[in-house]
């Protein structure tokens, strides 16, 4: 796969997830740690905007380097929410799924940094 395709795939993934924050926000609300000030829905929408903006930066070759860095930082920033989801899981299957997805956050960080490093 070419580097440009890897970047576009990352942008599509970020854009899709960002869009879901607005279309079906309730599951994302549950990921917001209670320690954050304010309303969970506000954080859900803000993170959706962040994902959509990052997707746009990654999609445009001229801003891809910055977008890749911001995507990596975004993936690190949402990790506590993924941990919260695992800790809050109520059923064994939900717990397995939530804990099972935690290690996949780090390949996403690596992917985003590769996009950044290989940007023109």
Buried (B, 14 or more C-beta within 10 A) or exposed (E): EEBBEBBBBBBEBBBEBBBBBEEEBEEBBEBBEEEEEEEBBEBBBEBBEBBBBBBBBBBEEEBBBBBBBBBBBBBBEBBBBBBBBBEEBEEEEEBEEBBEEEEEBEEBBEBBBBBBEBBE
